[in-house]
Amino acid sequence: MAAAGRRWFGGSRGADPRHDLGRHGEDLAARYLEKQGYRIIARRERVLRGDLDLIALDDRTVVFVEVRTRSDTQHGHPAETIDGRKQRRIATLANAYIRRHRLEDCRVRIDVVTVTLTGDDGKPEIEHYQDAFESPW
């Protein structure tokens, strides 16, 4: 997967670079998932007082995708940032989305996609963890 290096960074004047980094990671994750056959049905979906990064369909399964992006691994792997509290928060938001859209009868899972932008060849390293953690359904 090709990357534009780090020059994409910077965005609009006064923007938080972490926000730009996160959006770039979500874009890369969405493209990656689409190449794997997923259909993205929502991005940055606002639910309750939070956001679901990506919502996709994998065949007949609704997949809530948490995307974690890092510019390096100096402070650990991006997946390490999803602790028990964050997992519960994602599950709560996913449940709210399911109720709002009346998807109670659908198969559902939560995936995590990590994006690390420090590849030696300038390409991002993307890892996909299907059914990444236990969910209440």
Secondary structure, DSSP 8 states (H G I E B T S, - for coil): ----TTTTTT-STT--HHHHHHHHHHHHHHHHHHHTT-EEEEEEEEETTEEEEEEEEETTEEEEEEEEEES-STT--GGGG--HHHHHHHHHHHHHHHHHTT-TTSEEEEEEEEEE---TTS--EEEEETT-S----
